Amino acid sequence: MTRVAGIDCGTNSIRLLVADFDPATGELVELDRRMTIVRLGQGVDKTGRLAPEALERTFAACREYAAVIKEFGAERVRFVATSASRDAENRDEFVQGVFAILGVEPEVISGDQEAEFSFVGATKELTGATLPQAPSGVTPLEKPFLVVDIGGGSTEFVVGEEHVRAARSVDVGCVRMTERHLVVDGVVTDPPTAEQIAAIRADIEAALDLAEQTVPLAEARTLVGLAGSVTTVAAIALGLPEYVSSEIHHARIPYATVREISERMLTATHAERAAIPVMHPGRVDVIGAGALVLLAIMERTGAAEVVVSEHDILDGIAIKTAEEVEVDRLRS
């Protein structure tokens, strides 16, 4: 078994996975998984820079994660940074701060690399799978898969069977859309106006047009949804009294339910959204935009349901890192 640690630092959250990888079976055995909302992308869309307070929140999480990694004794650590740090003028400050705490440099990966990691993490368990919680009985999952990772600053689209066939990253995410269209004089509109929602929808549709230039969205037979906006919608749909990852993983949420929840999140007040038991405090103001991204994708592709995966880019990072360790061992 190879013990590795993967860190995924996105626009809204930073996450850690420490896991053992069995090279004989390709199985990833989770030892520790955690997530912290740090909002690294705060203001990046407007200023082009990472805010000092956002960097400090991120570095504080890194210090916590460094202690966990040391406790488990991971053989290799890989830190992947996505949308916000790609866009920032002062990303060197971010890179140096992370290296000082964790001893590894963040890989500021491209959107295509991000998509590939997400696809590996999300689909490794799905080949040939028949999963419960379908809207009408239990049906097998058909290929090709369309994996959609709705992040804070960007959304990744990947189509493939066992391997990636086409991928595209577009700059539409729950935080970016909220900051661009719902923040007025530093305050999130509560609830959004019809005009604000229409502006978000227009950006999403334009992004889907871009994605379709590279990724054959209409060819997909199974839509797999990743990341916090999707898992939160699933948790609400399932009526969970608290967030339970094992209940959400591989849930199948029908289109009509996603539409109802999207409309509900976009018409609710901050207090009403915050009162939902499964709502993370860091998602209260951005869940409306995130749910709308998911809804628009389902409408564009004609998906009858979304298969929700708790395994995503973070699992892909850990799997790829462990595979690299195994290759290095063989070479030596």
Backbone hydrogen bonds in HBPLUS format (Angstrom, degrees):
<---DONOR---> <-ACCEPTOR-->    atom                        ^
c    i                          cat <-CA-CA->   ^        H-A-AA   ^      H-
h    n   atom  resd res      DA  || num        DHA   H-A  angle D-A-AA Bond
n    s   type  num  typ     dist DA aas  dist angle  dist       angle   num
A0002-THR N   A0021-PHE O   2.94 MM  19  5.04 160.5  1.98 138.3 143.9     1
A0021-PHE N   A0002-THR O   2.78 MM  19  5.04 152.2  1.85 135.6 144.9     2
A0075-GLU N   A0003-ARG O   2.71 MM  72  5.49 151.4  1.79 136.8 144.1     3
A0004-VAL N   A0019-ALA O   2.96 MM  15  5.71 162.5  1.99 168.4 170.3     4
A0019-ALA N   A0004-VAL O   3.01 MM  15  5.71 161.1  2.04 159.7 165.9     5
A0005-ALA N   A0076-ARG O   2.95 MM  71  6.35 152.8  2.03 159.5 164.4     6
A0078-ARG N   A0005-ALA O   2.95 MM  73  6.39 154.7  2.02 158.0 166.1     7
A0006-GLY N   A0017-LEU O   2.82 MM  11  5.23 162.9  1.85 154.3 159.1     8
A0017-LEU N   A0006-GLY O   2.89 MM  11  5.23 150.7  1.97 155.2 161.4     9
A0007-ILE N   A0078-ARG O   2.87 MM  71  6.22 152.0  1.95 163.9 166.1    10
A0080-VAL N   A0007-ILE O   2.82 MM  73  6.04 178.0  1.82 161.5 161.6    11
A0008-ASP N   A0015-ARG O   3.00 MM   7  5.27 153.5  2.07 139.8 148.4    12
A0015-ARG N   A0008-ASP O   2.92 MM   7  5.27 155.5  1.98 140.8 148.9    13
A0009-CYS N   A0080-VAL O   2.83 MM  71  6.14 171.0  1.84 168.0 170.2    14
A0082-THR N   A0009-CYS O   2.98 MM  73  6.28 156.1  2.04 167.4 164.7    15
A0010-GLY N   A0013-SER O   2.87 MM   3  5.46 159.9  1.92 170.7 171.4    16
A0041-GLY N   A0011-THR O   2.82 MM  30  4.49 169.8  1.83 140.6 137.0    17
A0038-VAL N   A0012-ASN O   3.05 MM  26  6.00 137.9  2.24 134.7 147.2    18
A0039-ARG N   A0012-ASN O   2.88 MM  27  4.09 163.9  1.90 131.1 125.6    19
A0014-ILE N   A0036-THR O   2.90 MM  22  5.45 158.2  1.95 154.4 161.1    20
A0036-THR N   A0014-ILE O   2.90 MM  22  5.45 159.1  1.95 158.7 165.8    21
A0016-LEU N   A0034-ARG O   2.90 MM  18  5.38 159.7  1.95 152.4 157.9    22
A0034-ARG N   A0016-LEU O   3.02 MM  18  5.38 154.5  2.08 144.9 151.3    23
A0018-VAL N   A0032-ASP O   2.83 MM  14  5.11 162.3  1.86 152.5 157.6    24
A0031-LEU N   A0018-VAL O   2.80 MM  13  5.46 159.1  1.84 157.0 155.9    25
A0032-ASP N   A0018-VAL O   3.14 MM  14  5.11 152.3  2.22 142.2 142.2    26
A0020-ASP N   A0029-VAL O   2.89 MM   9  5.05 157.6  1.95 144.4 147.0    27
A0029-VAL N   A0020-ASP O   2.72 MM   9  5.05 175.6  1.73 161.8 162.8    28
A0022-ASP N   A0027-GLU O   2.96 MM   5  5.37 166.7  1.98 158.0 162.4    29
A0026-GLY N   A0022-ASP O   2.72 MM   4  5.46 145.4  1.84 159.6 171.2    30
A0042-GLN N   A0039-ARG O   3.06 MM   3  5.50 156.1  2.12 121.3 121.4    31
A0044-VAL N   A0041-GLY O   3.04 MM   3  5.31 166.1  2.06 124.6 129.0    32
A0046-LYS N   A0043-GLY O   3.09 MM   3  5.45 134.4  2.30 106.7 118.4    33
A0047-THR N   A0043-GLY O   2.84 MM   4  5.94 175.6  1.84 168.8 170.3    34
A0048-GLY N   A0044-VAL O   2.79 MM   4  4.62 145.2  1.91 122.6 132.5    35
A0089-GLU N   A0048-GLY O   2.72 MM  41  5.95 160.2  1.76 164.7 168.4    36
A0054-ALA N   A0051-ALA O   3.03 MM   3  5.14 120.9  2.39 100.2 115.5    37
A0055-LEU N   A0051-ALA O   2.97 MM   4  6.31 155.8  2.03 157.8 165.0    38
A0056-GLU N   A0052-PRO O   3.01 MM   4  6.27 156.5  2.06 146.7 153.0    39
A0057-ARG N   A0053-GLU O   3.04 MM   4  6.24 155.8  2.10 142.4 148.4    40
A0058-THR N   A0054-ALA O   3.09 MM   4  6.28 154.7  2.16 143.1 150.0    41
A0059-PHE N   A0055-LEU O   2.85 MM   4  6.11 159.1  1.89 153.3 159.1    42
A0060-ALA N   A0056-GLU O   2.95 MM   4  6.09 151.7  2.03 145.8 153.0    43
A0061-ALA N   A0057-ARG O   3.22 MM   4  6.50 154.0  2.29 141.8 147.7    44
A0062-CYS N   A0058-THR O   2.98 MM   4  6.29 152.2  2.06 145.5 154.0    45
A0063-ARG N   A0059-PHE O   2.97 MM   4  6.27 148.3  2.07 146.0 153.4    46
A0064-GLU N   A0060-ALA O   3.22 MM   4  6.55 153.1  2.29 143.1 149.7    47
A0065-TYR N   A0061-ALA O   2.91 MM   4  6.21 160.4  1.95 152.9 158.5    48
A0066-ALA N   A0062-CYS O   2.84 MM   4  6.01 150.0  1.93 147.0 154.9    49
A0067-ALA N   A0063-ARG O   3.37 MM   4  6.61 150.2  2.47 140.3 145.9    50
A0068-VAL N   A0064-GLU O   3.29 MM   4  6.68 151.1  2.38 143.6 151.3    51
A0069-ILE N   A0065-TYR O   2.90 MM   4  6.16 165.3  1.93 158.0 161.3    52
A0070-LYS N   A0066-ALA O   3.03 MM   4  6.17 155.8  2.09 142.8 149.3    53
A0071-GLU N   A0067-ALA O   3.02 MM   4  6.19 151.4  2.11 140.4 148.2    54
A0072-PHE N   A0068-VAL O   3.08 MM   4  6.40 154.5  2.15 152.5 158.0    55
A0073-GLY N   A0069-ILE O   2.91 MM   4  5.96 131.5  2.15 140.7 154.0    56
A0107-GLU N   A0079-PHE O   2.80 MM  28  6.17 165.6  1.82 157.4 160.7    57
A0081-ALA N   A0107-GLU O   2.93 MM  26  5.83 174.1  1.93 139.2 141.0    58
A0109-ILE N   A0081-ALA O   3.21 MM  28  6.35 138.4  2.39 159.9 166.6    59
A0086-ARG N   A0082-THR O   3.19 MM   4  6.22 138.2  2.37 149.7 158.9    60
A0086-ARG N   A0083-SER O   3.08 MM   3  5.18 132.3  2.32 100.0 113.5    61
A0087-ASP N   A0083-SER O   3.19 MM   4  6.45 147.7  2.30 152.8 160.7    62
A0093-GLU N   A0090-ASN O   3.12 MM   3  5.72 140.2  2.28 114.6 123.1    63
A0095-VAL N   A0091-ARG O   2.92 MM   4  6.25 161.0  1.96 153.9 158.6    64
A0096-GLN N   A0092-ASP O   2.95 MM   4  6.09 168.7  1.96 151.5 154.0    65
A0097-GLY N   A0093-GLU O   3.11 MM   4  6.17 155.0  2.18 139.3 146.2    66
A0098-VAL N   A0094-PHE O   3.06 MM   4  6.27 162.9  2.09 155.0 158.7    67
A0099-PHE N   A0095-VAL O   3.04 MM   4  6.23 164.1  2.06 150.9 155.5    68
A0100-ALA N   A0096-GLN O   3.05 MM   4  6.18 154.9  2.11 145.0 151.3    69
A0101-ILE N   A0098-VAL O   3.12 MM   3  5.29 130.2  2.38  99.7 112.5    70
A0102-LEU N   A0098-VAL O   2.85 MM   4  5.95 176.9  1.85 167.8 168.5    71
A0103-GLY N   A0099-PHE O   2.81 MM   4  4.62 142.3  1.96 123.2 131.4    72
A0109-ILE N   A0107-GLU O   3.01 MM   2  5.52 114.2  2.46 111.2  94.0    73
A0114-GLU N   A0110-SER O   2.98 MM   4  6.23 161.0  2.02 150.4 156.0    74
A0115-ALA N   A0111-GLY O   2.94 MM   4  6.15 154.1  2.01 144.4 151.1    75
A0116-GLU N   A0112-ASP O   3.06 MM   4  6.33 151.7  2.14 143.5 150.5    76
A0117-PHE N   A0113-GLN O   3.04 MM   4  6.36 164.9  2.06 158.2 160.7    77
A0118-SER N   A0114-GLU O   3.05 MM   4  6.27 161.6  2.08 148.8 154.2    78
A0119-PHE N   A0115-ALA O   2.95 MM   4  6.17 157.5  2.00 149.3 155.0    79
A0120-VAL N   A0116-GLU O   3.08 MM   4  6.31 166.6  2.10 154.5 157.0    80
A0121-GLY N   A0117-PHE O   3.04 MM   4  6.25 170.5  2.05 155.3 157.9    81
A0122-ALA N   A0118-SER O   2.90 MM   4  5.98 155.7  1.96 150.5 157.3    82
A0123-THR N   A0119-PHE O   3.00 MM   4  5.91 156.8  2.06 152.3 156.5    83
A0126-LEU N   A0123-THR O   2.93 MM   3  4.93 145.5  2.05 104.4 115.4    84
A0129-ALA N   A0126-LEU O   2.87 MM   3  4.93 165.5  1.89 129.9 127.5    85
A0141-LEU N   A0129-ALA O   3.26 MM  12  6.20 169.1  2.27 170.8 167.9    86
A0221-ARG N   A0144-PRO O   2.89 MM  77  5.62 173.1  1.89 157.2 158.7    87
A0222-THR N   A0144-PRO O   3.39 MM  78  6.66 149.0  2.49 150.0 150.1    88
A0145-PHE N   A0160-GLY O   2.86 MM  15  5.56 154.6  1.92 172.6 164.9    89
A0160-GLY N   A0145-PHE O   3.11 MM  15  5.56 151.4  2.20 147.9 155.5    90
A0146-LEU N   A0222-THR O   2.83 MM  76  6.11 158.6  1.88 165.6 164.4    91
A0224-VAL N   A0146-LEU O   2.83 MM  78  6.01 171.5  1.84 155.2 156.1    92
A0147-VAL N   A0158-VAL O   2.77 MM  11  5.10 158.1  1.82 156.4 158.5    93
A0158-VAL N   A0147-VAL O   2.95 MM  11  5.10 145.9  2.06 145.8 154.2    94
A0148-VAL N   A0224-VAL O   2.86 MM  76  6.16 165.0  1.89 172.3 175.8    95
A0226-LEU N   A0148-VAL O   2.90 MM  78  6.11 153.7  1.97 164.3 161.8    96
A0149-ASP N   A0156-GLU O   3.00 MM   7  5.07 157.8  2.05 140.8 148.0    97
A0156-GLU N   A0149-ASP O   3.03 MM   7  5.07 154.5  2.10 132.2 137.4    98
A0151-GLY N   A0154-SER O   2.93 MM   3  5.37 147.4  2.04 152.7 161.1    99
A0174-CYS N   A0151-GLY O   3.05 MM  23  6.55 149.1  2.14 153.9 149.4   100
A0175-VAL N   A0152-GLY O   2.87 MM  23  4.61 126.3  2.16 111.9 127.6   101
A0176-ARG N   A0152-GLY O   2.95 MM  24  6.32 163.2  1.98 160.9 158.3   102
A0155-THR N   A0170-VAL O   2.91 MM  15  5.52 156.4  1.97 156.1 164.0   103
A0170-VAL N   A0155-THR O   2.99 MM  15  5.52 164.3  2.02 152.0 156.0   104
A0157-PHE N   A0168-ARG O   2.86 MM  11  5.34 162.6  1.89 156.6 162.5   105
A0168-ARG N   A0157-PHE O   2.92 MM  11  5.34 147.6  2.03 149.5 157.1   106
A0159-VAL N   A0166-ALA O   2.94 MM   7  5.41 164.3  1.96 157.3 162.5   107
A0165-ARG N   A0159-VAL O   2.76 MM   6  5.67 161.3  1.80 148.9 151.7   108
A0166-ALA N   A0159-VAL O   3.15 MM   7  5.41 152.5  2.23 149.4 151.3   109
A0172-VAL N   A0170-VAL O   2.88 MM   2  5.74 139.5  2.05 103.0  91.7   110
A0177-MET N   A0173-GLY O   2.95 MM   4  5.94 167.0  1.97 153.4 157.3   111
A0178-THR N   A0174-CYS O   3.16 MM   4  6.08 150.3  2.25 130.7 139.0   112
A0179-GLU N   A0175-VAL O   2.86 MM   4  6.06 173.5  1.87 161.7 162.8   113
A0180-ARG N   A0176-ARG O   2.92 MM   4  5.93 153.0  2.00 143.9 152.0   114
A0181-HIS N   A0177-MET O   3.04 MM   4  5.92 155.9  2.10 142.2 147.3   115
A0182-LEU N   A0178-THR O   2.81 MM   4  4.97 149.9  1.90 134.7 143.6   116
A0189-THR N   A0182-LEU O   2.78 MM   7  5.47 164.6  1.80 155.2 159.0   117
A0184-VAL N   A0187-VAL O   2.81 MM   3  5.32 164.5  1.84 152.2 148.0   118
A0187-VAL N   A0184-VAL O   3.09 MM   3  5.32 162.2  2.13 109.4 115.0   119
A0197-ILE N   A0193-THR O   3.04 MM   4  6.36 162.5  2.08 153.6 158.0   120
A0198-ALA N   A0194-ALA O   2.94 MM   4  6.11 155.1  2.00 143.9 151.1   121
A0199-ALA N   A0195-GLU O   3.01 MM   4  6.25 146.1  2.12 141.3 150.1   122
A0200-ILE N   A0196-GLN O   3.05 MM   4  6.41 156.5  2.11 149.6 155.3   123
A0201-ARG N   A0197-ILE O   2.93 MM   4  6.17 165.5  1.95 152.2 156.5   124
A0202-ALA N   A0198-ALA O   2.92 MM   4  6.13 150.4  2.01 143.4 151.0   125
A0203-ASP N   A0199-ALA O   3.16 MM   4  6.45 155.9  2.22 146.0 151.2   126
A0204-ILE N   A0200-ILE O   2.97 MM   4  6.29 158.8  2.01 154.9 161.3   127
A0205-GLU N   A0201-ARG O   2.91 MM   4  6.12 164.6  1.93 153.5 157.2   128
A0206-ALA N   A0202-ALA O   3.04 MM   4  6.23 156.5  2.10 144.5 150.8   129
A0207-ALA N   A0203-ASP O   2.96 MM   4  6.19 151.8  2.04 144.8 152.7   130
A0208-LEU N   A0204-ILE O   2.86 MM   4  6.18 151.3  1.95 151.4 159.7   131
A0209-ASP N   A0205-GLU O   2.99 MM   4  6.27 148.4  2.09 143.8 152.1   132
A0210-LEU N   A0206-ALA O   3.11 MM   4  6.46 151.9  2.19 142.4 149.4   133
A0211-ALA N   A0207-ALA O   2.88 MM   4  6.20 160.9  1.92 150.6 156.0   134
A0212-GLU N   A0208-LEU O   2.96 MM   4  6.11 154.6  2.02 146.8 152.8   135
A0213-GLN N   A0210-LEU O   3.06 MM   3  5.37 147.7  2.17 105.6 115.3   136
A0214-THR N   A0211-ALA O   3.06 MM   3  5.69 153.3  2.14 114.8 121.9   137
A0215-VAL N   A0211-ALA O   2.80 MM   4  5.80 174.1  1.80 163.9 165.2   138
A0217-LEU N   A0215-VAL O   2.81 MM   2  5.62 125.3  2.11 115.2  98.5   139
A0219-GLU N   A0216-PRO O   3.04 MM   3  5.62 152.7  2.12 116.0 123.9   140
A0220-ALA N   A0217-LEU O   3.27 MM   3  5.83 159.7  2.31 114.3 119.7   141
A0307-VAL N   A0223-LEU O   2.86 MM  84  6.11 177.1  1.86 162.7 161.8   142
A0225-GLY N   A0307-VAL O   2.87 MM  82  6.06 153.8  1.94 144.0 152.7   143
A0309-SER N   A0225-GLY O   3.08 MM  84  6.20 167.4  2.10 167.5 165.5   144
A0230-VAL N   A0227-ALA O   3.09 MM   3  5.74 118.0  2.49 116.4 129.2   145
A0231-THR N   A0227-ALA O   3.01 MM   4  6.19 169.0  2.02 155.8 159.5   146
A0232-THR N   A0228-GLY O   2.91 MM   4  5.79 150.4  2.00 140.6 148.3   147
A0233-VAL N   A0229-SER O   3.08 MM   4  6.25 158.8  2.13 141.8 147.4   148
A0234-ALA N   A0230-VAL O   2.96 MM   4  6.23 157.6  2.01 149.2 155.8   149
A0235-ALA N   A0231-THR O   2.90 MM   4  6.11 156.1  1.96 142.5 148.8   150
A0236-ILE N   A0232-THR O   2.98 MM   4  6.23 156.3  2.04 150.9 156.7   151
A0237-ALA N   A0233-VAL O   2.89 MM   4  6.12 159.8  1.93 148.7 154.9   152
A0238-LEU N   A0234-ALA O   2.90 MM   4  6.12 149.8  1.99 151.2 158.8   153
A0240-LEU N   A0235-ALA O   3.29 MM   5  5.80 166.5  2.31 165.2 165.6   154
A0239-GLY N   A0236-ILE O   3.03 MM   3  5.10 149.8  2.12 101.8 111.3   155
A0247-GLU N   A0244-VAL O   3.04 MM   3  5.52 136.7  2.23 111.6 123.0   156
A0248-ILE N   A0244-VAL O   3.24 MM   4  6.53 147.6  2.35 149.8 159.3   157
A0248-ILE N   A0245-SER O   3.11 MM   3  5.15 122.7  2.46  96.4 111.0   158
A0249-HIS N   A0245-SER O   2.89 MM   4  5.99 159.5  1.93 161.2 165.7   159
A0251-ALA N   A0248-ILE O   2.99 MM   3  5.34 160.2  2.03 135.0 131.1   160
A0250-HIS N   A0308-VAL O   2.57 MM  58  4.99 147.8  1.67 157.9 166.0   161
A0308-VAL N   A0251-ALA O   2.86 MM  57  5.39 170.9  1.87 164.7 167.6   162
A0253-ILE N   A0306-VAL O   2.96 MM  53  5.34 159.4  2.00 152.8 149.9   163
A0306-VAL N   A0253-ILE O   2.94 MM  53  5.34 148.4  2.04 137.5 146.4   164
A0257-THR N   A0254-PRO O   3.15 MM   3  5.44 125.9  2.46 103.2 116.2   165
A0258-VAL N   A0254-PRO O   3.16 MM   4  6.54 157.9  2.21 152.0 158.3   166
A0255-TYR N   A0304-ALA O   2.91 MM  49  5.33 150.4  2.00 136.1 131.7   167
A0259-ARG N   A0255-TYR O   2.90 MM   4  6.19 160.5  1.94 159.5 165.1   168
A0260-GLU N   A0256-ALA O   3.05 MM   4  6.24 158.7  2.10 141.4 146.8   169
A0261-ILE N   A0257-THR O   2.97 MM   4  6.18 162.6  2.00 152.2 156.6   170
A0262-SER N   A0258-VAL O   2.88 MM   4  6.00 160.5  1.92 150.0 155.9   171
A0263-GLU N   A0259-ARG O   3.01 MM   4  6.21 167.6  2.03 152.5 155.3   172
A0264-ARG N   A0260-GLU O   2.96 MM   4  6.12 152.3  2.04 141.3 149.8   173
A0265-MET N   A0261-ILE O   2.84 MM   4  6.06 159.8  1.88 154.9 159.0   174
A0266-LEU N   A0262-SER O   3.08 MM   4  6.25 146.9  2.19 145.8 154.5   175
A0267-THR N   A0264-ARG O   3.31 MM   3  5.33 149.2  2.42  97.5 106.3   176
A0268-ALA N   A0264-ARG O   3.00 MM   4  5.94 125.6  2.30 143.8 156.1   177
A0273-ARG N   A0269-THR O   2.99 MM   4  6.31 162.8  2.02 157.2 161.1   178
A0274-ALA N   A0270-HIS O   2.88 MM   4  6.02 162.2  1.91 152.5 158.2   179
A0275-ALA N   A0271-ALA O   3.07 MM   4  6.15 132.6  2.30 137.8 148.8   180
A0276-ILE N   A0273-ARG O   3.15 MM   3  5.58 163.2  2.18 112.3 117.6   181
A0279-MET N   A0276-ILE O   3.04 MM   3  5.47 165.7  2.06 122.6 127.0   182
A0283-ARG N   A0280-HIS O   2.84 MM   3  5.40 164.5  1.86 123.3 128.7   183
A0286-VAL N   A0283-ARG O   3.17 MM   3  5.26 139.2  2.34 101.5 113.1   184
A0287-ILE N   A0283-ARG O   2.97 MM   4  5.53 134.7  2.18 161.0 159.3   185
A0290-GLY N   A0286-VAL O   3.10 MM   4  6.33 162.3  2.13 151.8 157.4   186
A0291-ALA N   A0287-ILE O   2.82 MM   4  5.91 163.7  1.85 152.4 155.8   187
A0292-LEU N   A0288-GLY O   3.07 MM   4  6.23 148.7  2.17 141.4 150.1   188
A0293-VAL N   A0289-ALA O   3.04 MM   4  6.35 147.7  2.15 146.3 154.3   189
A0294-LEU N   A0290-GLY O   3.20 MM   4  6.56 161.7  2.24 148.8 152.5   190
A0295-LEU N   A0291-ALA O   2.94 MM   4  6.19 162.6  1.97 148.9 153.9   191
A0296-ALA N   A0292-LEU O   2.94 MM   4  6.09 165.0  1.96 149.6 153.1   192
A0297-ILE N   A0293-VAL O   3.06 MM   4  6.30 155.0  2.13 149.3 155.9   193
A0298-MET N   A0294-LEU O   3.03 MM   4  6.32 160.2  2.07 153.8 158.8   194
A0299-GLU N   A0295-LEU O   2.95 MM   4  6.24 154.1  2.02 151.1 158.6   195
A0300-ARG N   A0296-ALA O   2.89 MM   4  6.07 156.2  1.95 146.7 153.3   196
A0301-THR N   A0297-ILE O   2.98 MM   4  6.12 158.6  2.02 150.7 155.9   197
A0302-GLY N   A0298-MET O   2.83 MM   4  5.60 126.9  2.12 135.5 148.2   198
A0303-ALA N   A0298-MET O   3.10 MM   5  4.96 128.3  2.38 133.3 141.9   199
A0315-ASP N   A0312-ASP O   3.09 MM   3  5.45 119.7  2.47 107.3 120.6   200
A0316-GLY N   A0312-ASP O   3.00 MM   4  6.32 158.4  2.05 153.2 160.2   201
A0317-ILE N   A0313-ILE O   2.82 MM   4  6.06 151.1  1.90 148.9 156.0   202
A0318-ALA N   A0314-LEU O   3.12 MM   4  6.40 160.8  2.16 145.0 149.4   203
A0319-ILE N   A0315-ASP O   2.88 MM   4  6.10 163.9  1.91 153.5 157.9   204
A0320-LYS N   A0316-GLY O   2.96 MM   4  6.05 172.2  1.97 150.9 153.4   205
A0321-THR N   A0317-ILE O   2.94 MM   4  6.01 154.6  2.01 146.2 153.8   206
A0322-ALA N   A0318-ALA O   2.97 MM   4  6.12 161.8  2.00 149.2 153.8   207
A0323-GLU N   A0319-ILE O   2.97 MM   4  6.20 156.8  2.02 150.7 157.5   208
A0324-GLU N   A0320-LYS O   3.02 MM   4  6.24 148.7  2.13 141.2 149.2   209
A0325-VAL N   A0321-THR O   3.04 MM   4  6.39 148.4  2.15 145.1 153.7   210
A0326-GLU N   A0322-ALA O   3.03 MM   4  6.34 156.5  2.08 149.3 155.1   211
A0327-VAL N   A0323-GLU O   2.99 MM   4  6.29 154.7  2.06 146.4 153.1   212
A0328-ASP N   A0324-GLU O   2.98 MM   4  6.18 160.4  2.02 148.0 153.1   213
A0329-ARG N   A0325-VAL O   2.97 MM   4  6.26 148.9  2.07 145.7 154.4   214
A0330-LEU N   A0326-GLU O   3.06 MM   4  6.36 157.2  2.12 148.5 153.8   215
A0331-ARG N   A0327-VAL O   3.01 MM   4  6.28 154.4  2.08 150.5 157.6   216
A0332-SER N   A0328-ASP O   3.05 MM   4  6.25 141.2  2.20 140.6 150.5   217
A0332-SER N   A0329-ARG O   3.18 MM   3  5.18 124.9  2.50  93.1 107.0   218
